[in-house]
Every structure is written in structure tokens, then in C-alpha cells.
């Protein structure tokens, strides 16, 4: 049986062959138009750094709750630092997801116009390598995301570097997630309820563990898994708005494991690529016509993010 998630190699886009680049652009655009998810491999994936971050996040989540709780930012809407188990819920739900997580953001220079607009990263005192490994991994994902957006810009008939100024100092987030063992019947809660991502694109490491499902065009849930040398990438709501739904922000979820696996933890590392808050998400004019009327009102990325944080229960 064919996998429901298309597989591509990012090295094809970085090739000197125009034919390989063009084929990658078309295949990527088609995958995001039809499925919304794609599995990517390539030399930009630095697994040494990613594996070392996995080691650090497992150490962090093993810390006593009394040591993790002080890393929660009051009034921070979970944008940096630690968010405790059950705090976040999907849009439209009042049941918390069965997870705890940590957020790394970009390290900006003090002369950046966004230095005082973004929350500051929080330093974990108990683990000296935790924050340095988080920032190394952040940059790895930033580089991959930039290449993917260059290919998507070409697919959308935009200049190849269209997204570069918007993402260079964007408010992106690297999230380290721990889904703890399930110790009692979870009632209506699952590890991550059905949702679409807020941002431009998401890069996910950790789909090898199972549980991630994507809703296809027929409304059926299909398993989304990656090979050990792949990451999954999906479209977020911001890019769906910008492209007037040419690119699909696909609903996905993380379901609870079979009862025989309740005693196991699950870890994943998604990277949510956000642009600068001033980026307009207005539907691109050349993607609006009589057959495809404008589907969304004008809004900036910052305004849209604030709306969604309130819907997620992270902002009052």
C-alpha cells in the first residue's frame, strides 16, 4: 500500500540541475495543494544535532515538577519556556491535550527591531547543554524551512526570495513535546486534538513514533509517519490564507496509543516557522479570480497569531 504522505529529497532543489529543481518545485507544490503534508530527507538535516537535542529534552522532562514549573512565564501565553501538562487545548475544545512542552524562540541581536517585541528565551539552570542545543537545532530547521519556502515561492509564481525578509527575524518557535505515559482512562482527551497549525509551515521530527494522523480530502484519518532519515513538513494557516487556499493547511491530530503502549512516553520536536508580525497575510492578488474568489479578510501575521492564541486558551 502506498504511503499517504508524498516523499521528496530536498537535495534535488539544491541541485545544479534545472530539471531536478523544477521537478522538486512541482512535486512539492502538488503535495501541499493536495495533501498538505510531505516527508523530506536531505543533507541539510543534521541528525547529530537533532539527536543531541532529543537527549536534552528527555533529561528536562524527567526533572521533578517543582523544578519545571518555575520556567513557566506568567502572562507569556506559552510562547517561551515551559507549559505544563494539559494546559493547551485545540481550537473549539475545552479539554486540555495530554502533553507538556517547552518553547525555544530566536536569539535576536539587540539592534533588531523585534528584540523588544518578542518574548525572551528562558535559560534552564539544571542542564547546561539544553539551551545551546535548542538554538543549534533552531538554526538547522530555519535553514531547511527557508529552502522549502523558496521552492514554494517559485510554485506560487513569486520571486524565489519572496519570503526571506519576512522569516529572517520571524517569531518562530521550536517546540519540544513530551506526551507522558497514560495512567488512567483519558475520557475525552487525546495527546493532541484535531487542529490546523497557525504559522507558515511546520517541520516535525518525531513522526516515527506513531500516533500522528492527517485528515484527507474525503474526511478520513490516515497515519502520517516518516522514515528514520525524514522529517514531515506541513502547511500552516498563515500560508493557506496568503495563497487563498491554493496550499492546504491540513487538519491533523496525535491519537492515544493502544492500551498496551500506555506506559510509554512519546517525544516530538516540531518547528513552527512564523514570519515577522508585520507581514501581511492578504490573499495574493494573482491567486484571486472568479473561479477562486478571495476567501479571507486582510490581516497581519501578528494579529492572526493573537487571535489564535486566545482560541487555544493560552491568551486571555
C-alpha positions as CSV (number, residue, x, y, z in Angstrom):
1,X,0.0,0.0,0.0
2,X,1.3,3.4,-0.9
3,X,2.1,5.9,1.9
4,X,-0.5,8.7,2.0
5,X,2.3,11.3,2.5
6,X,4.5,12.1,-0.5
7,X,8.3,11.7,-0.1
8,X,10.8,14.1,-1.5
9,X,14.5,14.8,-1.3
10,X,15.4,18.5,-0.6
11,X,18.8,17.9,-2.2
12,X,17.0,17.9,-5.6
13,X,16.0,21.5,-5.1
14,X,19.6,22.4,-4.2
15,X,20.9,20.6,-7.3
16,X,22.7,22.3,-10.2
17,X,20.3,20.6,-12.5
18,X,17.4,22.8,-13.6
19,X,15.3,19.8,-14.4
20,X,15.7,18.4,-10.9
21,X,14.9,21.7,-9.3
22,X,11.8,22.2,-11.4
23,X,10.6,18.6,-10.7
24,X,11.0,19.2,-7.0
25,X,9.1,22.5,-7.1
26,X,6.2,21.0,-8.9
27,X,6.1,17.8,-6.7
28,X,6.3,19.9,-3.5
29,X,3.6,22.3,-4.7
30,X,1.3,19.5,-5.7
31,X,1.8,17.7,-2.4
32,X,0.9,20.8,-0.4
33,X,-2.0,21.5,-2.7
34,X,-3.5,18.0,-2.5
35,X,-2.3,16.6,0.9
36,X,-0.8,19.5,2.9
37,X,2.0,17.2,4.2
38,X,5.2,15.9,2.7
39,X,8.1,13.8,4.0
40,X,11.5,15.3,3.4
41,X,15.1,14.0,3.5
42,X,18.3,15.6,2.5
43,X,21.8,16.7,3.6
44,X,20.5,19.8,5.4
45,X,19.1,17.5,8.1
46,X,21.8,17.4,10.8
47,X,20.8,14.4,12.7
48,X,23.7,14.7,15.1
49,X,22.4,18.0,16.4
50,X,18.8,16.7,16.4
51,X,19.7,13.6,18.4
52,X,21.6,15.6,20.9
53,X,18.6,17.9,21.5
54,X,16.4,14.8,22.0
55,X,18.7,13.7,24.8
56,X,18.5,17.1,26.4
57,X,14.7,17.3,26.3
58,X,14.3,13.9,27.8
59,X,16.5,15.0,30.6
60,X,14.4,18.2,31.1
61,X,11.1,16.4,31.2
62,X,12.4,13.9,33.7
63,X,13.1,16.8,36.2
64,X,10.7,17.0,39.2
65,X,7.6,19.1,38.5
66,X,8.8,21.5,41.2
67,X,11.9,22.3,39.1
68,X,10.0,22.6,35.8
69,X,7.1,24.9,37.0
70,X,9.3,27.9,37.7
71,X,10.1,28.0,33.9
72,X,6.5,28.9,33.1
73,X,6.2,32.6,32.1
74,X,3.3,34.4,33.8
75,X,1.2,36.0,31.1
76,X,3.5,34.6,28.4
77,X,0.8,32.7,26.5
78,X,3.2,29.8,26.4
79,X,5.4,31.4,23.8
80,X,8.6,30.7,25.6
81,X,9.7,28.3,28.3
82,X,7.6,25.6,29.9
83,X,3.9,24.8,29.5
84,X,2.6,22.2,31.9
85,X,0.6,19.1,31.2
86,X,-3.0,19.7,30.0
87,X,-2.7,23.5,29.7
88,X,-3.1,23.8,25.9
89,X,-6.3,22.8,24.1
90,X,-7.2,22.7,20.4
91,X,-9.4,25.4,18.9
92,X,-13.0,24.8,19.8
93,X,-12.2,22.4,22.7
94,X,-12.2,22.9,26.4
95,X,-10.3,19.6,27.2
96,X,-6.6,20.0,27.6
97,X,-4.2,17.9,25.4
98,X,-2.2,15.1,27.1
99,X,1.2,16.8,26.8
100,X,3.7,19.2,28.3
101,X,6.1,21.2,26.2
102,X,9.0,23.7,26.0
103,X,9.4,26.6,23.6
104,X,12.6,28.0,22.2
105,X,12.4,31.2,20.2
106,X,15.0,33.0,18.0
107,X,18.0,34.7,19.6
108,X,17.9,38.2,18.1
109,X,20.6,40.9,18.3
110,X,19.8,43.9,20.5
111,X,19.7,46.1,17.4
112,X,16.9,44.1,15.8
113,X,13.6,46.0,15.6
114,X,11.9,42.9,17.0
115,X,14.2,42.4,20.0
116,X,11.8,44.0,22.5
117,X,8.6,42.7,20.7
118,X,9.3,39.0,21.2
119,X,9.4,37.1,24.5
120,X,13.0,36.3,25.6
121,X,14.2,32.8,25.8
122,X,14.4,31.2,29.2
123,X,17.6,29.6,30.4
124,X,17.4,26.2,32.1
125,X,19.8,26.2,35.0
126,X,19.8,22.5,35.7
127,X,21.1,21.5,32.2
128,X,24.0,23.4,30.8
129,X,23.6,22.0,27.3
130,X,19.8,22.3,27.0
131,X,19.6,25.9,25.6
132,X,22.7,25.7,23.4
133,X,21.4,22.5,21.7
134,X,18.0,24.1,21.3
135,X,19.5,27.1,19.5
136,X,21.7,24.9,17.2
137,X,18.6,22.8,16.3
138,X,16.6,26.0,15.8
139,X,19.0,27.2,13.1
140,X,19.1,23.8,11.4
141,X,15.3,23.9,11.0
142,X,15.4,27.6,10.0
143,X,17.7,26.8,7.1
144,X,15.6,23.9,5.9
145,X,12.4,26.0,6.1
146,X,14.0,28.8,4.1
147,X,14.8,26.4,1.3
148,X,11.3,24.9,1.3
149,X,9.7,28.4,1.2
150,X,12.0,29.3,-1.8
151,X,10.6,26.3,-3.7
152,X,7.0,27.2,-2.7
153,X,7.6,30.8,-3.8
154,X,8.5,29.6,-7.3
155,X,5.5,27.3,-7.3
156,X,3.2,30.3,-6.4
157,X,4.9,32.4,-9.2
158,X,6.5,34.7,-6.7
159,X,10.2,35.8,-6.6
160,X,12.3,32.9,-5.2
161,X,13.4,35.0,-2.2
162,X,9.9,36.4,-1.5
163,X,9.7,35.0,2.0
164,X,13.3,35.7,3.1
165,X,12.8,39.2,4.6
166,X,9.7,38.0,6.4
167,X,11.3,35.0,8.1
168,X,14.8,36.1,8.7
169,X,13.8,37.6,12.1
170,X,10.4,35.9,12.4
171,X,8.8,34.9,15.7
172,X,9.4,31.2,15.0
173,X,9.1,28.6,17.7
174,X,10.9,25.3,18.3
175,X,8.7,23.1,20.5
176,X,9.9,20.1,22.5
177,X,6.9,18.0,23.3
178,X,6.6,15.2,25.9
179,X,3.5,13.0,25.8
180,X,3.7,11.3,29.2
181,X,2.6,7.7,29.9
182,X,-1.2,7.4,30.2
183,X,-2.0,6.2,33.7
184,X,-5.9,6.4,33.7
185,X,-8.7,6.3,31.2
186,X,-8.3,9.7,29.4
187,X,-12.1,10.2,28.8
188,X,-12.4,12.8,26.0
189,X,-8.7,13.9,26.0
190,X,-6.1,12.8,23.4
191,X,-2.5,13.6,23.1
192,X,-3.2,16.4,20.6
193,X,-6.7,17.1,19.4
194,X,-7.5,17.8,15.8
195,X,-6.2,21.2,14.7
196,X,-4.5,23.2,11.9
197,X,-1.2,24.9,12.6
198,X,-1.1,28.7,12.9
199,X,2.1,29.5,11.1
200,X,3.5,29.4,7.6
201,X,5.0,25.9,7.6
202,X,5.8,23.3,10.3
203,X,8.7,20.9,10.4
204,X,8.2,17.9,12.5
205,X,10.8,15.5,13.9
206,X,9.3,12.5,15.7
207,X,6.7,11.1,13.5
208,X,8.5,7.8,13.6
209,X,6.8,7.1,17.0
210,X,3.3,6.8,15.5
211,X,0.1,8.4,16.6
212,X,0.1,11.4,14.1
213,X,-2.8,11.3,11.8
214,X,-3.9,13.6,8.9
215,X,-7.4,14.1,7.6
216,X,-7.6,13.6,3.9
217,X,-10.0,15.3,1.4
218,X,-12.6,12.5,2.0
219,X,-12.6,13.3,5.7
220,X,-10.8,10.0,6.6
221,X,-8.0,9.9,9.1
222,X,-4.8,8.4,7.7
223,X,-1.5,7.7,9.6
224,X,1.3,10.1,8.9
225,X,4.7,8.5,9.5
226,X,8.3,9.3,8.5
227,X,11.3,7.1,7.9
228,X,14.2,7.5,10.3
229,X,16.0,9.8,7.9
230,X,13.0,12.0,7.2
231,X,11.0,14.8,8.7
232,X,7.4,15.8,8.0
233,X,6.6,19.3,6.7
234,X,3.1,20.7,6.6
235,X,1.3,23.9,5.6
236,X,0.0,26.3,8.3
237,X,-3.0,28.5,8.3
238,X,-0.9,31.6,7.5
239,X,0.3,30.3,4.2
240,X,-3.1,28.9,3.4
241,X,-4.5,32.4,3.8
242,X,-1.8,34.0,1.8
243,X,-2.2,31.5,-1.1
244,X,-6.1,31.8,-1.0
245,X,-6.2,28.1,-0.1
246,X,-4.0,27.1,-3.1
247,X,-1.8,25.4,-0.4
248,X,-3.7,23.4,2.1
249,X,-3.5,23.7,5.9
250,X,-4.5,20.1,6.7
251,X,-6.2,19.2,10.0
252,X,-4.1,16.7,12.0
253,X,-4.0,15.1,15.4
254,X,-2.0,12.9,17.7
255,X,-4.1,10.0,18.9
256,X,-3.6,8.0,22.1
257,X,-1.6,4.8,21.7
258,X,-3.1,1.3,22.1
259,X,-3.6,0.4,25.8
260,X,-0.5,-1.9,25.6
261,X,1.6,1.1,25.0
262,X,0.1,3.5,27.6
263,X,3.2,3.0,29.8
264,X,5.5,4.6,27.1
265,X,6.4,8.3,26.7
266,X,6.4,9.9,23.3
267,X,8.6,12.8,22.3
268,X,8.5,15.0,19.2
269,X,10.1,18.3,18.0
270,X,8.0,20.5,15.8
271,X,9.4,23.8,14.4
272,X,6.7,26.3,13.7
273,X,8.0,28.8,11.2
274,X,6.5,32.2,11.9
275,X,7.1,35.4,9.9
276,X,7.6,38.9,11.4
277,X,4.4,40.1,12.9
278,X,4.1,42.9,10.3
279,X,3.9,40.5,7.4
280,X,0.6,41.0,5.6
281,X,-1.4,37.7,5.1
282,X,-3.6,39.3,2.5
283,X,-4.6,36.8,-0.3
284,X,-2.2,37.2,-3.1
285,X,-3.9,39.1,-5.9
286,X,-2.8,36.8,-8.7
287,X,-4.4,33.8,-6.9
288,X,-7.8,35.5,-6.7
289,X,-10.3,35.3,-9.7
290,X,-13.9,34.5,-10.5
291,X,-13.3,30.8,-10.0
292,X,-11.3,31.4,-6.8
293,X,-12.8,34.4,-5.0
294,X,-11.0,35.9,-2.1
295,X,-11.6,33.6,0.9
296,X,-10.1,35.6,3.8
297,X,-10.1,39.2,5.0
298,X,-6.9,41.2,5.2
299,X,-4.8,40.6,8.4
300,X,-1.2,40.8,9.6
301,X,0.7,37.7,10.9
302,X,0.8,39.3,14.4
303,X,-2.9,40.0,14.5
304,X,-3.7,36.5,13.3
305,X,-1.3,34.9,15.9
306,X,-3.0,36.8,18.8
307,X,-6.5,35.6,17.6
308,X,-5.3,32.0,17.6
309,X,-3.6,32.2,21.0
310,X,-6.9,33.2,22.5
311,X,-8.7,30.4,20.8
312,X,-6.1,27.9,22.2
313,X,-6.6,29.1,25.7
314,X,-3.1,30.5,26.0
315,X,-4.1,34.2,26.0
316,X,-6.9,35.8,28.0
